[in-house]
């Protein structure tokens, strides 16, 4: 855990020291590293038999959570729209 925190603070220090310079390769490096991490995560998940067996259940739970989150967001947005529409009418 301390290693992870140490790397984070080292990155912050390097970023602070290089803040005035234009470092162009950072965006490409970050993109490539994220792709590599996703590849390694996929390899790890694909090699785990328990996760592969539970994939249909995990998938259904993910769909349920997604739909619930979407519906909750839509309802909250609609309620806020009505609330602010009433406030606008009262001002006019």
Helices and strands as residue ranges (DSSP letters): H 2-17, H 26-46, H 49-53, H 55-91
